[in-house]
Amino acid sequence: MKKFKKIYIEITNRCNLSCPFCPQSLRAKACMAPATFAAIIARVREHTDHLCLHVLGEPLLHPELAEILALCQRHGLKVNLTTNGTLLAQKNEVLLGSEGLRQVNISLHSFAGGEKGVSLDGYLGGIFAFIGEVRGRGRPYVSLRLWNTARGENAGPERPNEAILSRLESFFALPFPLADRLTPGQGLTLAPGIFLSQNPTFTWPHAPGPDLGAGGYCHGLKDHIAILVDGTVVPCCLDAEADIPLGNILRHPLDEIVAGPRAAAIRQGFSRRRAVEPLCRRCSFKENF
């Protein structure tokens, strides 16, 4: 079977924050045991070279993250992970010690809905310390994300983005205002291996979101799939509530799961630019393609 560009694995769906842009999941909170993660790797390593350790949850909360990353490195798998950035100082040594960690995505928009009583300078201080270590070592890549702007022609930096952008300009000694260079959907290089992107706020497609129609296209099941903390395989990283369970990787081979009738119907639909699942009809992301 053709390899996926990446496979998302949710090593935990727990989070230390409760941000308004993330869905309040009804799934049982759990951390994936390293033995379970190893069993999943054994089933997916022939299908991809890249893992993304995220769907919902904060991966840096995983108490055995070092072992998880070591398993990826042992099997030659490159890793991206997405974090809210609040625990970077605690996990600095673990992250920088992993040769297989390719990229760390930091959701700076988490600050707006983050820990109470934490100042912006306190929040960014740990992130800047991590970036300083990364710049000294030349790895991993760091992608800073401000995905919280309004949609429309007049969308632009809003508080607290103005303050965040100002501090980024100072930290990286930039000779230009970031607001003048940021283009939604495109990354901006702040330093070698360090990037910033700005995008509108995204609405997760789980019910009761509005039906946006059947038109559109998606890369789910084409270049990626996601595996939730209990082993459930879903067609994309936005199916955070397993609205489209295709099977369980711990019980069935991946090629059998993605060749099943429900997965086949989804792929056939998108080949005609048609969304056949209710979740896909509610997803605004398909309108980007």
C-alpha positions as CSV (number, residue, x, y, z in Angstrom):
1,M,0.0,0.0,0.0
2,K,1.2,3.5,-0.8
3,K,2.7,5.3,2.2
4,F,1.0,8.1,4.0
5,K,2.8,11.4,4.2
6,K,2.1,11.3,7.9
7,I,0.1,9.5,10.5
8,Y,-1.2,11.3,13.6
9,I,-1.0,9.4,16.9
10,E,-2.7,10.9,19.9
11,I,-0.5,9.7,22.8
12,T,-2.8,11.5,25.3
13,N,-6.0,13.4,25.1
14,R,-5.4,15.1,28.4
15,C,-4.5,18.8,28.5
16,N,-3.4,21.3,31.2
17,L,-5.4,24.1,29.6
18,S,-9.1,24.6,28.6
19,C,-8.8,26.8,25.5
20,P,-12.1,28.0,23.9
21,F,-10.9,27.0,20.4
22,C,-10.5,23.3,21.3
23,P,-13.6,21.0,21.7
24,Q,-14.4,19.8,25.2
25,S,-14.1,16.2,24.4
26,L,-16.5,13.6,26.0
27,R,-14.0,10.8,25.4
28,A,-12.4,9.2,28.5
29,K,-9.1,10.8,29.3
30,A,-6.1,8.6,29.0
31,C,-2.4,8.4,28.2
32,M,-1.2,5.7,25.8
33,A,1.1,3.2,27.4
34,P,4.6,2.9,25.7
35,A,3.8,-0.8,25.1
36,T,0.7,0.1,23.2
37,F,2.5,2.8,21.3
38,A,5.1,0.2,20.3
39,A,2.4,-2.1,19.1
40,I,0.9,0.6,17.0
41,I,4.3,1.5,15.5
42,A,4.8,-2.1,14.5
43,R,1.6,-1.8,12.5
44,V,2.2,1.6,10.9
45,R,5.9,1.8,10.3
46,E,5.6,0.3,6.8
47,H,3.0,2.9,5.9
48,T,4.8,6.2,6.8
49,D,8.1,7.8,7.7
50,H,6.5,10.6,9.8
51,L,4.4,10.6,12.9
52,C,2.6,13.6,14.4
53,L,2.0,13.1,18.1
54,H,-1.2,15.1,18.4
55,V,-4.9,15.2,17.8
56,L,-6.4,16.5,21.0
57,G,-4.5,16.9,24.3
58,E,-1.1,18.2,25.3
59,P,1.6,15.6,24.3
60,L,4.1,17.1,26.8
61,L,1.9,16.0,29.6
62,H,2.7,12.3,28.8
63,P,4.7,11.0,31.8
64,E,6.7,8.7,29.5
65,L,7.3,11.0,26.6
66,A,11.0,10.2,26.5
67,E,10.3,6.5,26.0
68,I,7.7,7.4,23.3
69,L,10.3,9.5,21.4
70,A,13.0,6.8,21.9
71,L,10.7,4.2,20.3
72,C,10.2,6.5,17.3
73,Q,13.9,7.1,16.9
74,R,14.6,3.3,17.2
75,H,12.3,2.7,14.3
76,G,13.6,5.5,12.2
77,L,10.4,7.5,12.3
78,K,10.6,11.3,12.2
79,V,8.3,13.1,14.7
80,N,6.3,16.3,14.7
81,L,4.4,17.3,17.9
82,T,2.1,20.2,18.6
83,T,2.1,21.8,22.1
84,N,0.6,24.8,23.8
85,G,4.1,25.8,24.9
86,T,3.4,25.9,28.7
87,L,5.5,22.8,29.5
88,L,8.5,23.4,27.3
89,A,10.8,24.3,30.2
90,Q,9.9,21.1,32.0
91,K,10.4,18.9,28.9
92,N,13.4,20.8,27.4
93,E,15.9,18.1,28.0
94,V,13.6,15.3,26.7
95,L,12.8,17.2,23.5
96,L,16.3,18.3,22.7
97,G,17.7,14.9,23.5
98,S,15.6,13.2,20.8
99,E,17.3,12.8,17.5
100,G,14.1,11.8,15.8
101,L,12.2,14.9,16.8
102,R,11.9,16.8,13.5
103,Q,9.5,19.7,14.4
104,V,7.8,21.3,17.3
105,N,4.6,23.3,16.6
106,I,3.8,25.9,19.3
107,S,0.2,27.2,19.4
108,L,0.9,30.8,20.6
109,H,-2.9,31.5,20.5
110,S,-3.1,29.2,23.6
111,F,-2.1,32.1,25.7
112,A,-5.5,33.9,25.3
113,G,-7.3,30.9,26.8
114,G,-4.5,29.6,28.9
115,E,-3.5,29.5,32.6
116,K,-4.9,32.2,34.7
117,G,-2.4,34.4,36.5
118,V,0.4,33.8,34.0
119,S,1.7,36.9,32.3
120,L,2.5,37.0,28.6
121,D,6.2,37.5,29.4
122,G,6.0,34.5,31.7
123,Y,4.4,32.4,29.0
124,L,6.8,33.5,26.2
125,G,9.8,33.2,28.5
126,G,9.8,29.4,28.5
127,I,9.2,29.4,24.8
128,F,12.0,31.8,24.0
129,A,14.4,29.8,26.3
130,F,13.5,26.6,24.3
131,I,14.0,28.4,21.0
132,G,17.4,29.7,22.2
133,E,18.5,26.1,22.9
134,V,17.2,25.0,19.4
135,R,19.1,27.8,17.7
136,G,22.3,26.7,19.4
137,R,21.8,23.1,18.2
138,G,20.2,23.7,14.8
139,R,17.3,21.3,15.5
140,P,14.4,20.6,15.7
141,Y,12.4,23.0,13.5
142,V,10.0,25.3,15.4
143,S,6.7,26.4,13.9
144,L,5.1,29.2,15.9
145,R,1.3,29.5,15.3
146,L,-1.1,32.3,15.7
147,W,-4.3,30.7,14.5
148,N,-6.8,33.0,16.0
149,T,-7.6,35.9,13.7
150,A,-11.0,36.8,12.4
151,R,-12.0,35.8,8.9
152,G,-12.6,38.3,6.1
153,E,-10.8,41.1,4.3
154,N,-10.2,43.1,7.5
155,A,-8.8,40.2,9.5
156,G,-5.5,41.2,11.1
157,P,-3.6,41.0,14.3
158,E,-5.8,41.5,17.4
159,R,-5.0,41.7,21.1
160,P,-3.2,39.8,22.4
161,N,-1.5,39.2,19.1
162,E,-0.1,42.7,18.9
163,A,1.8,42.1,22.1
164,I,3.0,38.7,21.0
165,L,4.2,40.1,17.7
166,S,6.0,42.9,19.4
167,R,7.9,40.5,21.7
168,L,8.7,38.3,18.7
169,E,10.1,41.3,16.9
170,S,12.3,42.1,19.9
171,F,13.5,38.6,20.6
172,F,14.5,37.9,17.0
173,A,15.8,41.5,16.5
174,L,13.6,41.9,13.4
175,P,14.0,45.2,11.4
176,F,10.3,45.2,10.2
177,P,6.9,44.9,11.8
178,L,5.6,41.3,11.6
179,A,2.1,42.5,11.0
180,D,3.3,43.9,7.6
181,R,4.8,40.6,6.5
182,L,2.3,38.0,7.7
183,T,0.1,36.4,5.1
184,P,-2.6,34.0,6.3
185,G,-1.8,30.5,5.1
186,Q,1.9,31.2,4.5
187,G,4.8,30.8,6.9
188,L,7.3,33.5,7.6
189,T,10.9,32.7,8.5
190,L,12.0,34.4,11.7
191,A,15.4,32.7,11.9
192,P,16.9,29.6,10.4
193,G,14.6,26.7,11.2
194,I,12.1,29.0,13.1
195,F,8.9,29.9,11.4
196,L,5.7,31.9,12.2
197,S,2.3,31.5,10.7
198,Q,-1.0,33.3,11.1
199,N,-4.4,31.9,10.2
200,P,-8.1,32.5,11.0
201,T,-9.7,30.7,14.0
202,F,-10.7,27.2,13.0
203,T,-14.0,25.6,14.1
204,W,-13.8,21.9,14.8
205,P,-16.4,20.0,12.7
206,H,-17.9,17.8,15.5
207,A,-21.7,18.3,15.9
208,P,-23.6,20.5,16.3
209,G,-21.8,22.5,13.7
210,P,-23.7,23.7,10.6
211,D,-23.9,21.6,7.5
212,L,-21.7,23.4,4.9
213,G,-22.8,21.3,2.0
214,A,-21.3,18.3,0.2
215,G,-18.8,20.2,-2.0
216,G,-15.1,20.2,-1.3
217,Y,-12.0,18.0,-1.0
218,C,-9.8,16.6,1.7
219,H,-6.5,14.9,2.1
220,G,-7.7,12.7,4.8
221,L,-7.2,9.0,3.9
222,K,-5.0,10.2,1.0
223,D,-1.9,11.6,2.7
224,H,-2.8,11.1,6.3
225,I,-4.9,9.3,8.9
226,A,-5.2,9.7,12.7
227,I,-5.1,7.1,15.5
228,L,-6.7,8.1,18.8
229,V,-5.5,7.3,22.2
230,D,-7.5,4.1,22.4
231,G,-6.3,2.9,19.0
232,T,-9.4,4.0,17.0
233,V,-8.4,4.9,13.4
234,V,-10.2,7.9,12.0
235,P,-9.8,9.5,8.5
236,C,-8.2,12.7,9.6
237,C,-6.7,14.7,12.5
238,L,-9.9,16.8,12.8
239,D,-12.1,13.8,13.8
240,A,-11.4,14.4,17.5
241,E,-14.5,12.7,18.7
242,A,-14.2,9.6,16.5
243,D,-17.4,10.4,14.5
244,I,-16.0,8.3,11.7
245,P,-14.4,5.2,13.4
246,L,-12.9,3.0,10.7
247,G,-11.5,0.3,13.0
248,N,-9.0,-0.2,15.8
249,I,-5.3,-0.5,14.9
250,L,-4.8,-2.8,18.0
251,R,-7.2,-5.4,16.6
252,H,-6.9,-5.1,12.8
253,P,-4.1,-4.4,10.3
254,L,-4.0,-0.9,9.0
255,D,-4.3,-1.9,5.3
256,E,-7.5,-3.8,6.2
257,I,-8.9,-0.8,8.0
258,V,-8.3,1.8,5.3
259,A,-9.5,-0.6,2.6
260,G,-12.9,-1.0,4.4
261,P,-16.2,0.0,2.8
262,R,-16.6,3.2,4.8
263,A,-13.1,4.4,4.0
264,A,-13.6,3.5,0.4
265,A,-16.8,5.5,0.2
266,I,-15.0,8.6,1.7
267,R,-12.2,8.4,-0.8
268,Q,-14.5,7.9,-3.7
269,G,-16.6,10.8,-2.6
270,F,-13.6,13.2,-2.4
271,S,-12.4,11.9,-5.8
272,R,-15.6,13.6,-7.1
273,R,-15.1,16.6,-4.7
274,R,-18.1,15.3,-2.6
275,A,-18.2,14.9,1.2
276,V,-20.2,11.8,2.0
277,E,-19.9,11.9,5.8
278,P,-21.8,14.3,8.1
279,L,-18.6,15.3,9.8
280,C,-17.0,16.1,6.5
281,R,-20.0,18.2,5.5
282,R,-19.5,20.3,8.6
283,C,-15.8,20.8,8.1
284,S,-14.7,24.2,6.8
285,F,-11.2,23.0,6.2
286,K,-12.3,21.2,3.0
287,E,-13.0,24.6,1.5
288,N,-9.3,25.4,1.5
289,F,-8.6,22.9,-1.4
